[in-house]
Amino acid sequence: MRRTVTAWWFFSLLTMAALALGGIRGSQAEEAAPTPPTPPAVTPATMAEAVSDGLSKILMGGAPSTVADLKAMQERVQKLSDKLMLATVGVQVGQAQGSGVIVSKDGYVLTAAHVSGNPGRDVTFIMSDGKTLKGKTLGLNRTIDAGLMKIAEGSDFPSVEMGLSNILKDGQWCLATGHPGGYQPDRKPVLRMGRVLLSDNSTITTDCTLVGGDSGGPLFDFDGKVIGINSRIAGPINANMHVPVNTFKDTWDRMVKGDAWGHLPGNAPYLGVKGDADSKEAKIATVFPDTPAAKAGVMVGDLIISVNEVAVADYVAFQKMINDHQPGEELKLKIKRGDMDVEIKVKLAKRGG
């Protein structure tokens, strides 16, 4: 089995190299909650401490040009693979199956929001050796598809560090693991190699080959740190989107508390107002007819003070608050209207619905 895996990896590396050298890929291209780790920035210089300077340059966006380069990449993958697979888990929530990755020894697991579902659900985690453990879903950000879970039994779990997703380079090599097609007892997590195509604060796109069941699994850099979570699989299975890991770190406290916010893709909420561009506050300039805002009685000139008793700083903040909800949810708006304070309840609609 080990010889078969090694041969497969060497073939994969040769394939990737052929693509890169052929010009298809450019080289640029409820206890106290723990604080998520803040690893140092991964740069060619820091990576060079673990690998040769030549390999570091390749991994950060270059292309292998010799058999020696391919062998060096293969050895790096083999060195990382056992640790990465031990931390990759199968996830079952109800009838749905997906993947996840353990990022702390006490059992916090990153996954996709569409895998975890609502907070407080029962989860079965399937470790790489087939052992099953119980746990619970925690918080989620539906808009960006980020979900958090926790293993509820056992301790000292195999885990990996969270890296930095805001320093990724187009063309940088990466590794994805998960359970394509769902967990299979005769197969460990499957590891695939690819490159970062695009990245920003909301999405990482790679050409790592993914299929159903990989959702929620981790995307790693070549230091073995999590840089993203498998989210949306495109029509071609080698152009896939991942949740940047920084969003988990930025919202860690909310996630651990079990907060749920945002809306699923294609399900954006709609209120039906436009802000006053000249105002530094959340002042309404337009109320569109036959919209939730119009039906609830929101008026031009209204100053939005709070949403569900959370203070609103300006119109941009107000928009963000609206987008953190889903169509069908009812919000309580506190409004300053002339000399009066007015409270209005409004039920959000679906944009375009």
Secondary structure, 3 states (H helix, E strand, C coil): CHHHHHHHHHHHHHHHHHHHHCCCCCCCCCCCCCCCCCCCCCCHHHHCCCCCHHHHHHHCCCCCCCHHHHHHHHHHHHHHHHHHHHHEEEEEECCEEEEEEECCCCCEEEEEHHHHCCCCCEEEEECCCCCEEEEEEEEEECCCCEEEEEECCCCCCCCCCECCCCCCCCCCEEEEEECCCCCCCCCCCEEEEEEEEEECCCCEEECCCCCCCCCCCEEECCCCCEEEEEEEECCCCCCEEEEECHHHHHCHHHHHHCCEECCCCCCCEECCEEECCCCCCCEEEEECCCCHHHHHCCCCCCEEEEECCEECCCHHHHHHHHHCCCCCCEEEEEEEECCEEEEEEEECEECCC
